[in-house]
């Protein structure tokens, strides 16, 4: 909240919106996986989402080189 001190309410609402979107998309993906592939496929779907989240987190945490001014 330090970086967005002038828009804390917006940042908080975006955070909650992202969490709700993740919950909804997870339910949609899980329902589709059950309908198409059966209940055992949920473990593979969950593992794939977890790996994707780890890769995304590592990509975002990678230090970026300083830009020339």
Steps between C-alpha positions, in 0.01 A plus 500: 500500500803729525542516123137589439433727794268720297289208378485255790130430456551419132794271579301316768198455274719374215659248738159366608379496138802296393440250780134465403591460133747226591235317699251522214749396233615210715141380537445527125824313421423231757146451374620475141770250597250282686250515213757420229753273673344380824569559867858359507610773258468766771833405654677554168321830445593620848863400452513680167355818649749482788794461262372790290472717812855416608641578155310829491619595850862423411474701179359798689762477777795496259706818534488722194806680366519873554398705201732759351395860543 
